[in-house]
Amino acid sequence: MIKRTLYFGNPAYLSTTNEQLVVEFPTPSGTPDIVKPPPHTIPIEDIGVIVLDHQQITISQALLAKLLYHKAAVITCDASHHPTGMLLNLNSNTLQSRVFAAQIAASEPLKKQLWQQTIIAKIQNQAAMLGSRTHAGSLYTEPDKLLLNMAREVKSGDTENMEAQAASYYWKHLLPEIPGFTRNRDGLPPNNLLNYGYAILRAVVARCLSGSGLLPTLGIHHRNQYNAYCLADDIMEPYRPYVDKVVCDIIATTPNPAAPDALALTKDIKTKLLAIPAMDVMIASSQTAKDLQRSPMMIAIERRTTASLARCYEGDARKILYPVMEM
């Protein structure tokens, strides 16, 4: 079952009763209690990600405990409405200590091979994404050939940093509607949309890593001592082009997208970005499967990507299962 992503952007009181999330909204000052809307309830077991995006949201400790017990990721946003923190379950897998031990003991050659696989998958998906944009409206569409060549040149551990070379070319050509666009977290729009979408993706990946018994902090490639989600930042890389696709689709339907405030993070745009975990992706069902299967992204990450990574650490597999982007 696809877990739900919930977004709260108004003052609210969130509590729990009978394994349900109970949502109550305050009545405006001077409004009689008789017109107060009834509480809204949602089964907690159906929730995968919950986003708290208002400074006047109150959430009970009992609800937080139940959300984490059911492996939901809880994201908090700052006053500028950007995700700034995340809560995850610390005990999401019955074999967690065994998987932890295998992850910690992973050899450098194995991690370099896994990083090579990750970057190849990322660049190939960037090639498909850029190809679909370059050839939009034509009868003949193919992945970008230069990026495909770069993917073939990725060595173990990506020692020649093909990831950065591919990213430079990719971002230079992806958004012709935005003259002079550069990808920078603190840069001009649509960087704000990309940041928001990546934050949602990161939360989903971190949640799935925990569910597979892995330490989100201990990365394959990323090693920042101040980053609690290094492994999530590694594993989300091949999924980033799916966020890019949503942002490109938003830009395509926005009149004069290069104008100031044309790409502000409105409620409508946030709704589209929050739907990213439910996007369909094509991914192999097993290490030996030749055909790809369609799957919602959240399920693909949990049951294919992070589960296969855990098996790689334990020596039962040598390949991480990543999605293949459709043109």
Long-range contacts (C-beta under 8 A, 24 or more apart in sequence): 1-46, 2-48, 2-277, 2-278, 2-296, 2-298, 2-299, 3-46, 3-47, 3-48, 3-49, 3-72, 3-277, 3-298, 4-42, 4-46, 4-47, 4-48, 4-49, 5-48, 5-49, 5-50, 5-51, 5-200, 5-274, 5-275, 5-277, 5-278, 6-42, 6-47, 6-49, 6-50, 6-51, 7-50, 7-51, 7-53, 7-270, 7-271, 7-274, 8-50, 8-51, 8-52, 8-53, 8-54, 8-57, 9-53, 9-54, 9-81, 9-267, 9-270, 10-54, 11-54, 11-56, 11-57, 12-54, 12-56, 12-57, 12-58, 13-57, 13-58, 14-57, 14-58, 14-59, 14-60, 14-63, 15-59, 15-60, 15-62, 15-63, 16-44, 16-60, 16-62, 16-63, 16-66, 17-41, 19-43, 19-44, 19-45, 19-66, 20-44, 21-47, 21-63, 21-67, 22-63, 44-70, 44-72, 45-70, 47-72, 48-72, 48-73, 48-204, 48-207, 48-277, 48-298, 49-73, 49-75, 49-200, 49-203, 49-204, 49-207, 49-277, 50-74, 50-75, 51-75, 51-77, 51-83, 51-200, 51-274, 52-76, 52-77, 53-77, 53-81, 53-270, 55-79, 71-207, 71-210, 71-211, 72-207, 73-203, 73-204, 73-206, 73-207, 75-199, 75-200, 75-203, 81-265, 82-192, 82-195, 82-196, 82-199, 83-196, 83-199, 83-200, 83-203, 86-202, 86-203, 86-206, 86-229, 88-206, 88-207, 88-210, 88-216, 89-210, 89-211, 90-210, 92-210, 92-211, 92-213, 93-210, 93-211, 93-212, 93-213, 94-213, 95-213, 96-213, 98-213, 98-314, 99-212, 99-213, 99-214, 99-310, 99-313, 99-314, 100-213, 100-214, 100-215, 102-310, 102-313, 102-314, 102-315, 103-214, 103-215, 103-218, 103-310, 103-313, 104-215, 104-218, 106-313, 109-156, 110-312, 110-313, 111-157, 111-220, 111-221, 112-156, 112-157, 113-156, 113-318, 114-220, 114-309, 114-312, 114-320, 115-156, 115-157, 115-158, 115-220, 115-221, 115-234, 116-154, 116-155, 116-156, 116-157, 116-158, 117-319, 117-320, 117-322, 118-220, 118-221, 118-234, 118-235, 118-237, 118-238, 118-320, 118-322, 119-151, 119-154, 119-158, 119-162, 119-163, 119-237, 120-151, 120-154, 121-237, 121-238, 121-320, 121-322, 121-323, 121-324, 122-163, 122-166, 122-237, 122-238, 122-240, 122-241, 123-147, 123-148, 123-150, 123-151, 123-154, 123-162, 123-163, 123-166, 124-148, 124-151, 124-238, 124-324, 124-325, 125-238, 125-239, 125-240, 125-241, 125-242, 125-323, 125-324, 125-325, 126-166, 126-167, 126-170, 126-241, 127-151, 128-241, 128-324, 128-325, 128-326, 128-327, 129-170, 129-174, 129-241, 129-244, 129-245, 129-248, 129-325, 130-170, 130-173, 130-174, 131-327, 132-245, 132-327, 133-173, 133-174, 133-248, 134-173, 141-327, 142-327, 143-327, 144-173, 158-221, 163-237, 174-244, 174-248, 175-248, 175-251, 177-251, 177-252, 177-257, 177-258, 178-251, 178-257, 178-258, 179-258, 189-262, 189-263, 189-264, 190-247, 190-250, 190-251, 190-257, 190-263, 192-263, 192-264, 192-265, 193-247, 193-250, 193-263, 193-265, 193-269, 193-273, 194-243, 194-244, 194-247, 196-265, 196-270, 196-273, 197-243, 197-246, 197-247, 197-273, 197-276, 198-236, 198-240, 198-243, 200-243, 200-273, 200-274, 200-276, 200-277, 201-236, 201-239, 201-240, 201-242, 201-243, 201-276, 201-277, 202-229, 202-232, 202-233, 202-236, 204-276, 204-277, 204-297, 204-298, 204-301, 205-232, 205-235, 205-236, 205-239, 205-301, 205-306, 206-232, 207-302, 208-298, 208-301, 208-302, 208-305, 208-306, 209-235, 209-306, 209-309, 211-302, 211-306, 212-302, 212-306, 212-307, 212-309, 212-310, 213-310, 214-306, 214-309, 214-310, 214-313, 235-301, 235-305, 235-306, 235-309, 235-320, 238-322, 238-323, 239-281, 239-297, 239-301, 239-322, 239-323, 241-325, 242-276, 242-279, 242-281, 242-297, 242-323, 242-325, 243-273, 243-276, 245-325, 246-272, 246-273, 246-275, 246-276, 246-279, 247-273, 281-323, 281-325, 282-323, 282-324, 282-325, 282-326, 283-321, 283-322, 283-323, 283-324, 284-321, 286-321, 287-317, 287-318, 287-319, 287-321, 292-324, 297-323
